């Protein structure tokens, strides 16, 4: 009997398996395709200064009859900038500057200026770039009227000793080697590049330079043939023969920067790889006198977690560039800087979770952020004014 029961049980199990494998069985779940979401920035709500865009400070437009131009922040909250007398139309312009500019620090709490270097130069210069790291402020100045100049000098100011050191100077009489505006500082080292302006045969002289921030040693060539340096965390990125490289400043290891697989496609307008997301810009290519441009650019953001969002073209003026300048994390927001009509960098804030988009006012240029990315330096552009007001605003919360 025991054997018979086992046989009957086996038959029943076999029958059950056969019956449940028929058409009445629940279908196996198919793998889901990645969901690509779409956000239309044209529906962005414009922030209003003094209302939903809180003004933390209105910066002074003059100092001792000199115009001010603020560029960024120090780690302890001071504001970096420069001051100079208004240009004399009769002597300024392409022939040089009519007055000497000076690098300054501005204290928001005491409302006091600190002039970092008031010495005269052989030729009047303007401040083109100013950055800081720790106790040092570093700036590049030039007597020429474009930021990428053949004649440049780089100085540093030690906030503890109040001493100024010249880190680098160059004055190429042939105007061949330009650059230096890509000035960055990490720790006790300053990085910048010099590159050939015009002649193909001079391009081999391009180089990324490194120099101690205190001027204790002369500048040296870090990467021969390199140009356009940027700083991301502990890595220095630069370009060599149209290829991007990344150098770990802790270990010295250098490797090729990631390249988008769509980089060679028509309409490609940029890609970026960060720890939290990747971006891809694709648009409609068109030609003007042999040069290729991109219109109606779409920005795709793929987060590390796997979510993909496509941002439709941003609402910029018809003659403005539709390609994003920068894409960066700003607290809970993704910040996208667009070139507005007139060339200013207008900031849009995008919340990928709620799909909300907020736009800074159309007459504001986004100049810089403080270290913890809670405040931004804005320049308010007003037609007919000699000096444009600058304010510091609080980055709004997501609501």
Secondary structure, 3 states (H helix, E strand, C coil): CHHHHHHHHHHHHHHHHHHHCCCCCCCCCCCCCCCEEEECHHHCEECCECCCECEEEECCCEECCEEEEEEEECCCCCEEEEEECCCCCCCCHHHCCCCCCEEEEEECCCCEEEECCCCCCCCCCEEEEEEEECCEEEEEEECCCCCCCCEEEEEEEECCCCEEEEEEEEECCCCCEECCCCCEEECCEEEEEEEECCCHHHHHHCEEEEEECCCCCCCEEEEECEEEEEEECCEEEEEECCEEEEEECCCCCEEECCCCCCCCCCCEEEEEECCCEEEEEEEEEEEECCEEEEEEEEEEEEECCCCEEEECCCCCCCCCCCCCCEEEEECCEEEEEEECCCCCEEEEEECCCCCCEEECCCCEEEEEECCCCCEEEEEECCCCCCCCCEEEEECCCCC
